[in-house]
């Protein structure tokens, strides 16, 4: 899947990236209690608990999109903001994605639910080398629109999640990263519970360097035909 990113780097003001392998890290919290909270949050919706944590789900690369208007089937889908790390020209870069998921299908199979919805990706990126030392200070926030108003849906620092380096080490298990590898690095618990929303905004803020990655999208619902 071809993605394009702008950067603040004069030596690489834009990136044209072919994603060849896309992986979503599930249950990626650093705090075991927070992970259990997220598991219970999903169990309340009928999602079975995982057999191990973290888990890594391979997702078709053609599910990635940088568009701002997407289509989904039915009314039971919602997003989750996640750091998006990809390997390009010998180094890792950081952007932002939403693990938009079919919540009804998730009660039957988490793996299948990951495939059912397009995953929106921001159009800007940072070098990982610029944020690696203060990764835990990065702040992730998402909003959903309810009754015409934007409300905060997720908020917290990345200190609550396993680092990309830890996740990649577990997933690659000694293999070298290859051009086009992309990893969605886990998410934060929601505020007020997981619930459907057709409009979603997300931001990854770097308080040390004073900059923010942002993306917003809306979904249109296709009819469910029996």
Secondary structure in CASP SS format (residue, H / E / C, confidence):
PFRMAT SS
TARGET T0000
AUTHOR 0000-0000-0000
METHOD secondary structure of the structure
MODEL  1
X C 1.00
X E 1.00
X E 1.00
X E 1.00
X E 1.00
X E 1.00
X C 1.00
X C 1.00
X C 1.00
X H 1.00
X H 1.00
X H 1.00
X C 1.00
X E 1.00
X E 1.00
X E 1.00
X E 1.00
X E 1.00
X C 1.00
X C 1.00
X E 1.00
X E 1.00
X E 1.00
X E 1.00
X E 1.00
X E 1.00
X C 1.00
X C 1.00
X E 1.00
X C 1.00
X C 1.00
X H 1.00
X H 1.00
X H 1.00
X H 1.00
X H 1.00
X H 1.00
X H 1.00
X H 1.00
X H 1.00
X H 1.00
X H 1.00
X H 1.00
X C 1.00
X C 1.00
X C 1.00
X C 1.00
X C 1.00
X C 1.00
X C 1.00
X C 1.00
X C 1.00
X C 1.00
X C 1.00
X E 1.00
X E 1.00
X E 1.00
X E 1.00
X E 1.00
X C 1.00
X H 1.00
X H 1.00
X H 1.00
X E 1.00
X E 1.00
X C 1.00
X C 1.00
X C 1.00
X E 1.00
X E 1.00
X E 1.00
X E 1.00
X E 1.00
X C 1.00
X C 1.00
X C 1.00
X E 1.00
X E 1.00
X C 1.00
X C 1.00
X E 1.00
X E 1.00
X E 1.00
X E 1.00
X E 1.00
X E 1.00
X E 1.00
X E 1.00
X C 1.00
X C 1.00
X E 1.00
X E 1.00
X E 1.00
X E 1.00
X E 1.00
X E 1.00
X E 1.00
X E 1.00
X C 1.00
X C 1.00
X E 1.00
X E 1.00
X H 1.00
X H 1.00
X H 1.00
X H 1.00
X C 1.00
X C 1.00
X C 1.00
X H 1.00
X H 1.00
X H 1.00
X H 1.00
X H 1.00
X H 1.00
X H 1.00
X C 1.00
X C 1.00
X E 1.00
X E 1.00
X E 1.00
X C 1.00
X C 1.00
X E 1.00
X C 1.00
X E 1.00
X E 1.00
X H 1.00
X H 1.00
X H 1.00
X H 1.00
X H 1.00
X H 1.00
X H 1.00
X H 1.00
X H 1.00
X H 1.00
X C 1.00
X E 1.00
X E 1.00
X E 1.00
X E 1.00
X E 1.00
X E 1.00
X E 1.00
X E 1.00
X C 1.00
X C 1.00
X E 1.00
X E 1.00
X E 1.00
X E 1.00
X E 1.00
X E 1.00
X E 1.00
X E 1.00
X E 1.00
X H 1.00
X H 1.00
X H 1.00
X E 1.00
X C 1.00
X C 1.00
X H 1.00
X H 1.00
X H 1.00
X H 1.00
X H 1.00
X H 1.00
X H 1.00
X H 1.00
X H 1.00
X C 1.00
X C 1.00
X C 1.00
X C 1.00
X C 1.00
X C 1.00
X C 1.00
X C 1.00
X E 1.00
X E 1.00
X E 1.00
X E 1.00
X C 1.00
X C 1.00
X C 1.00
X C 1.00
X C 1.00
X C 1.00
X C 1.00
X C 1.00
X C 1.00
X C 1.00
X C 1.00
X C 1.00
X C 1.00
X C 1.00
X E 1.00
X E 1.00
X E 1.00
X E 1.00
X E 1.00
X E 1.00
X E 1.00
X E 1.00
X C 1.00
X C 1.00
X C 1.00
X C 1.00
X E 1.00
X E 1.00
X E 1.00
X E 1.00
X E 1.00
X E 1.00
X E 1.00
X E 1.00
X E 1.00
X E 1.00
X E 1.00
X E 1.00
X C 1.00
X C 1.00
X C 1.00
X C 1.00
END
